Amino acid sequence: MLAYVFYILSAISIGSALMMVFSKNPVHSVLYLIATFFSIAAHFIILNADFLAIVQIIVYTGAIMVLFLYVIMLLNLNSESEVSKSTIVKVAAALSAGLLFLVMVASFKESVALPVSEVVPGLGSVKNLGKVLFSEYLLPFEATSVLFLSAMAGSVLLAKKK
Amino acid sequence: MEFALIFKILLITIVFVITLVVAMYSTLAERKVAAFLQDRIGPNRAGPFGLLQPLADGVKFFFKEEIIPTHSNKWLFILGPCLAMLTAGMTSAVLPWGDVINIDGVDYMLQGTDINIGILYIFGVTSIGVYGIMIGGWASNNKFSLLGAIRASSQMISYELAMGLSMIAIVMMSGTLSVREIVEQQDGFNWNIWYQPVGFIIFLICSLAETNRAPFDLPECETELVGGYHTEYSSMKLGFYLFSEYINMFISCGVIAAVYFGGYNFPFMHDLGLSDNAVAILGVVAFFAKIIFGIFFFMWIRWTLPRFRYDQLMKLGWQYLIPLAILNVLITGAVMIFTK
């Protein structure tokens, strides 16, 4: 049962990710990306990580994509305003994307499946996640917050500069 | 097991029907309250006291001509109101409507589902609620609709921050993200509002902004933008947009009642000498009484305060509410440490 749900969700996420790349209209691209994020959140729920799923929805679909859509609407971008690229740029893009794909395939070719750890009750709960974040991974957690602070300060500085 | 499943399906259906009926009669109540505040009578032609007015409105919406503008993006134009309705109806799943009811020795919870991240679920649904307005406004291919959509999105993003911060103080105090546990901790008259008055005021203002109610109804500001994001809409699609606003109002009053006003708890609930089931049913009545007062309060505000200007709206959100909410979180944390 869960396997079928997984296949359907994977089909939705890969399909909408491809549509995101292929659609000419930027607004359609954003909407397909939102669908992709939703299906990824559903994947998290299958993995028993409710907190990650809901954070994925709040942060990515609810905040970042709303801002994306906002900027695209504000600039009123549509398929006509997309500038056509020269052939050499297209060839270069195809080559580099193909090489990246090759590297990913190569890295997965030799990989072996990790042993499945036994299910602990409350595995993805907020309580356990908080405990792990604030004990084992405290330094990376705090470093991330400093990163966010510097990004915020940088954007304020850029906005202030006339 | 079988009966538990049937009970759950029945409960969800009843909650959905009640949501729709309350939203329907909110449209009438809005006009009655407006009339009362402006010393008029209000609609009183359809049925006794105008009670059939919502039905008449619904019939009118269904029989009006359905127009899809030629320059609009057809599918997205239809998707907009559908999304608005869908996200409006989703939040009611985690609200606890009442305490546990005991039938034949088995406990039945009067709630759709008690997930351990209920509060975050509410925020998740609220944050995607703006897509209906944005997609509809953009797909209309009309500059007034587009301006309405852009206003809606920036307003939502701005007020979500302060809303989340005011809720963090509650989560810190109660130590849980489950809505049911937050309600259970406010037993009797021990409501959260007595501990978090500032947080409540911030949350109330943000709820008004998130539901696009006056004085924050800038996305559909008719003096500047014709009809805002729903300028091009007609017939039942317009009805869906207007209806989803009332559902949102009902749900956000429900959230406020559950988080700050004790949900299904009421004073002296254990001293009445009644059986647990009777107290649970009275609790449901108390919860709905709180919600209905909340809806009346929202309408009262709408017919009392004039609309904000857009820069005032942004200034209020970013320069007053967010710093105040952060200060509230800090003070709550300090008090918690010193009284431990």
Interface residues (C-beta under 8 A of the other chain):
Chain A: V27 L31 I34 D50 F51 I54 V55 I57 I58 T61 G62 A63 V66 L67 L69 Y70 M73 L74 N76 S125 V126
Chain B: L76 I115 N116 I117 L120 Y121 F123 G124 T126 S127 I128 V130 Y131 M134 I135 W138 L146 A149 I150 S153 S154 M156 I157 E160 L177
